[in-house]
């Protein structure tokens, strides 16, 4: 006896939704200051925003936005590591 469950077929087509929430920063705050502490704080703030955006996109099934948020998170972590190295 086959189960009568009907499930929607996954679609390979991208969704028409925006790739990032309107309040998300599309461009990380690149800081060219000579203050590594400020650079670290900004990078950590950007990482937090990217993680929140990724969670939101994942819960909505918006994989394009999720991928964008993951790229921003990766960039923010790299900037945080670089700033931390400057601090010693």
PAVOVO-855468 format. One record per residue: chain; residue number from 0; y negated, x negated, z of N, C-alpha, C in turn; residue in three letters. Coordinates in nm, 3 decimals. Example, Ala and Ser with C-alpha at 12.3 -4.5 7.8 and 13.67 -1.06 7.14 Angstrom:
2
   ch     i       nyy       nxx       nzz      cayy      caxx      cazz       cyy       cxx       czz    aa
    A     0     0.569    -1.319     0.780     0.450    -1.230     0.780     0.330    -1.320     0.780   ala
    A     1     0.225    -1.285     0.708     0.106    -1.367     0.714    -0.003    -1.290     0.787   ser
END
This chain:
88
   ch     i       nyy       nxx       nzz      cayy      caxx      cazz       cyy       cxx       czz    aa
    A     0     0.118    -0.084     0.000     0.000     0.000     0.000    -0.124    -0.089     0.000   unk
    A     1    -0.208    -0.073    -0.099    -0.329    -0.154    -0.112    -0.435    -0.102    -0.016   unk
    A     2    -0.514    -0.193     0.036    -0.621    -0.154     0.127    -0.737    -0.094     0.048   unk
    A     3    -0.796     0.015     0.093    -0.902     0.081     0.019    -1.041     0.021     0.042   unk
    A     4    -1.048    -0.099     0.095    -1.179    -0.159     0.122    -1.249    -0.194    -0.009   unk
    A     5    -1.370    -0.153    -0.021    -1.451    -0.188    -0.137    -1.558    -0.285    -0.089   unk
    A     6    -1.565    -0.397    -0.152    -1.668    -0.493    -0.115    -1.745    -0.533    -0.238   unk
    A     7    -1.874    -0.555    -0.222    -1.955    -0.595    -0.337    -1.912    -0.734    -0.385   unk
    A     8    -1.914    -0.749    -0.515    -1.880    -0.878    -0.572    -1.994    -0.975    -0.553   unk
    A     9    -1.964    -1.100    -0.517    -2.072    -1.197    -0.505    -2.134    -1.224    -0.642   unk
    A    10    -2.260    -1.248    -0.642    -2.333    -1.272    -0.766    -2.379    -1.416    -0.771   unk
    A    11    -2.359    -1.478    -0.885    -2.406    -1.615    -0.902    -2.553    -1.618    -0.941   unk
    A    12    -2.607    -1.503    -0.974    -2.747    -1.497    -1.016    -2.839    -1.515    -0.896   unk
    A    13    -2.946    -1.589    -0.913    -3.041    -1.605    -0.803    -3.109    -1.473    -0.771   unk
    A    14    -3.149    -1.459    -0.647    -3.217    -1.337    -0.607    -3.364    -1.343    -0.648   unk
    A    15    -3.426    -1.229    -0.652    -3.566    -1.222    -0.692    -3.660    -1.243    -0.574   unk
    A    16    -3.604    -1.264    -0.455    -3.689    -1.280    -0.338    -3.758    -1.416    -0.339   unk
    A    17    -3.863    -1.424    -0.263    -3.939    -1.549    -0.253    -3.852    -1.655    -0.187   unk
    A    18    -3.876    -1.779    -0.219    -3.793    -1.886    -0.167    -3.831    -1.928    -0.026   unk
    A    19    -3.942    -1.881     0.025    -3.983    -1.914     0.161    -4.070    -1.802     0.216   unk
    A    20    -4.061    -1.777     0.345    -4.148    -1.676     0.404    -4.294    -1.714     0.386   unk
    A    21    -4.384    -1.615     0.377    -4.526    -1.644     0.353    -4.588    -1.733     0.459   unk
    A    22    -4.538    -1.727     0.582    -4.598    -1.808     0.687    -4.540    -1.949     0.693   unk
    A    23    -4.442    -1.978     0.609    -4.380    -2.111     0.611    -4.466    -2.209     0.533   unk
    A    24    -4.468    -2.328     0.579    -4.543    -2.432     0.510    -4.457    -2.485     0.396   unk
    A    25    -4.499    -2.461     0.273    -4.421    -2.505     0.158    -4.424    -2.656     0.145   unk
    A    26    -4.531    -2.718     0.188    -4.543    -2.862     0.183    -4.553    -2.916     0.324   unk
    A    27    -4.464    -3.009     0.359    -4.473    -3.067     0.493    -4.608    -3.132     0.515   unk
    A    28    -4.651    -3.134     0.637    -4.779    -3.194     0.670    -4.765    -3.346     0.668   unk
    A    29    -4.790    -3.406     0.555    -4.782    -3.551     0.544    -4.902    -3.611     0.616   unk
    A    30    -4.873    -3.699     0.706    -4.979    -3.758     0.785    -4.993    -3.905     0.752   unk
    A    31    -5.110    -3.943     0.709    -5.136    -4.083     0.677    -5.218    -4.148     0.787   unk
    A    32    -5.207    -4.095     0.907    -5.281    -4.152     1.018    -5.212    -4.277     1.067   unk
    A    33    -5.283    -4.353     1.148    -5.223    -4.472     1.206    -5.171    -4.442     1.346   unk
    A    34    -5.159    -4.314     1.380    -5.112    -4.273     1.511    -4.967    -4.225     1.501   unk
    A    35    -4.872    -4.314     1.531    -4.730    -4.277     1.518    -4.691    -4.159     1.607   unk
    A    36    -4.755    -4.146     1.722    -4.723    -4.034     1.812    -4.761    -3.902     1.745   unk
    A    37    -4.877    -3.897     1.682    -4.919    -3.776     1.611    -4.826    -3.748     1.493   unk
    A    38    -4.785    -3.852     1.422    -4.692    -3.837     1.310    -4.559    -3.781     1.359   unk
    A    39    -4.511    -3.833     1.472    -4.385    -3.785     1.530    -4.397    -3.638     1.568   unk
    A    40    -4.505    -3.603     1.636    -4.524    -3.464     1.678    -4.530    -3.369     1.559   unk
    A    41    -4.599    -3.410     1.452    -4.609    -3.326     1.333    -4.472    -3.312     1.266   unk
    A    42    -4.399    -3.421     1.257    -4.267    -3.417     1.194    -4.173    -3.326     1.273   unk
    A    43    -4.179    -3.332     1.406    -4.095    -3.246     1.488    -4.134    -3.100     1.474   unk
    A    44    -4.263    -3.073     1.464    -4.311    -2.937     1.443    -4.262    -2.884     1.307   unk
    A    45    -4.271    -2.969     1.204    -4.224    -2.929     1.071    -4.073    -2.905     1.072   unk
    A    46    -3.999    -2.986     1.147    -3.854    -2.968     1.157    -3.822    -2.834     1.223   unk
    A    47    -3.894    -2.801     1.329    -3.873    -2.674     1.398    -3.897    -2.557     1.304   unk
    A    48    -4.006    -2.563     1.229    -4.037    -2.456     1.133    -3.928    -2.445     1.027   unk
    A    49    -3.882    -2.558     0.975    -3.779    -2.557     0.873    -3.648    -2.500     0.926   unk
    A    50    -3.613    -2.531     1.051    -3.490    -2.476     1.110    -3.500    -2.324     1.124   unk
    A    51    -3.616    -2.277     1.169    -3.637    -2.133     1.183    -3.629    -2.065     1.047   unk
    A    52    -3.694    -2.125     0.948    -3.691    -2.070     0.812    -3.548    -2.067     0.757   unk
    A    53    -3.471    -2.173     0.783    -3.333    -2.179     0.736    -3.249    -2.069     0.800   unk
    A    54    -3.265    -2.049     0.929    -3.191    -1.944     0.999    -3.225    -1.805     0.943   unk
    A    55    -3.354    -1.782     0.921    -3.398    -1.654     0.866    -3.341    -1.632     0.726   unk
    A    56    -3.350    -1.734     0.642    -3.299    -1.723     0.505    -3.148    -1.700     0.505   unk
    A    57    -3.077    -1.771     0.591    -2.931    -1.756     0.598    -2.894    -1.615     0.640   unk
    A    58    -2.965    -1.560     0.737    -2.933    -1.425     0.785    -2.960    -1.320     0.678   unk
    A    59    -3.052    -1.349     0.586    -3.083    -1.257     0.477    -2.998    -1.283     0.353   unk
    A    60    -2.922    -1.392     0.355    -2.842    -1.427     0.238    -2.925    -1.485     0.125   unk
    A    61    -3.043    -1.533     0.158    -3.133    -1.592     0.056    -3.105    -1.741     0.049   unk
    A    62    -3.008    -1.776    -0.035    -2.960    -1.914    -0.037    -3.059    -2.009    -0.102   unk
    A    63    -3.144    -1.960    -0.190    -3.248    -2.047    -0.248    -3.347    -2.089    -0.139   unk
    A    64    -3.388    -1.994    -0.057    -3.481    -2.024     0.053    -3.412    -2.113     0.156   unk
    A    65    -3.284    -2.090     0.179    -3.209    -2.172     0.274    -3.206    -2.317     0.227   unk
    A    66    -3.179    -2.337     0.099    -3.176    -2.473     0.043    -3.311    -2.541     0.053   unk
    A    67    -3.418    -2.466     0.027    -3.553    -2.520     0.039    -3.582    -2.562     0.183   unk
    A    68    -3.544    -2.477     0.278    -3.567    -2.507     0.419    -3.487    -2.631     0.462   unk
    A    69    -3.366    -2.644     0.411    -3.285    -2.761     0.445    -3.346    -2.890     0.390   unk
    A    70    -3.404    -2.882     0.271    -3.473    -3.000     0.215    -3.593    -3.037     0.302   unk
    A    71    -3.669    -2.935     0.345    -3.786    -2.962     0.431    -3.743    -3.018     0.566   unk
    A    72    -3.631    -2.969     0.618    -3.579    -3.020     0.744    -3.539    -3.166     0.729   unk
    A    73    -3.470    -3.199     0.621    -3.429    -3.337     0.597    -3.550    -3.430     0.589   unk
    A    74    -3.654    -3.387     0.518    -3.775    -3.466     0.506    -3.842    -3.485     0.642   unk
    A    75    -3.849    -3.378     0.721    -3.914    -3.386     0.853    -3.838    -3.480     0.946   unk
    A    76    -3.706    -3.476     0.941    -3.627    -3.566     1.026    -3.649    -3.710     0.984   unk
    A    77    -3.653    -3.737     0.855    -3.680    -3.874     0.808    -3.817    -3.922     0.856   unk
    A    78    -3.917    -3.834     0.849    -4.051    -3.871     0.896    -4.053    -3.894     1.046   unk
    A    79    -3.977    -3.814     1.120    -3.970    -3.832     1.265    -3.906    -3.965     1.302   unk
    A    80    -3.800    -4.000     1.232    -3.733    -4.128     1.256    -3.827    -4.244     1.225   unk
    A    81    -3.899    -4.235     1.113    -3.992    -4.342     1.077    -4.103    -4.356     1.182   unk
    A    82    -4.154    -4.245     1.230    -4.260    -4.248     1.332    -4.205    -4.305     1.462   unk
    A    83    -4.084    -4.268     1.497    -4.022    -4.319     1.620    -4.004    -4.471     1.611   unk
    A    84    -3.967    -4.519     1.495    -3.950    -4.664     1.477    -4.082    -4.738     1.492   unk
    A    85    -4.192    -4.675     1.448    -4.324    -4.736     1.465    -4.361    -4.747     1.613   unk
    A    86    -4.314    -4.649     1.691    -4.345    -4.649     1.834    -4.264    -4.755     1.910   unk
    A    87    -4.157    -4.799     1.848    -4.077    -4.905     1.910    -3.966    -4.848     1.983   unk
END
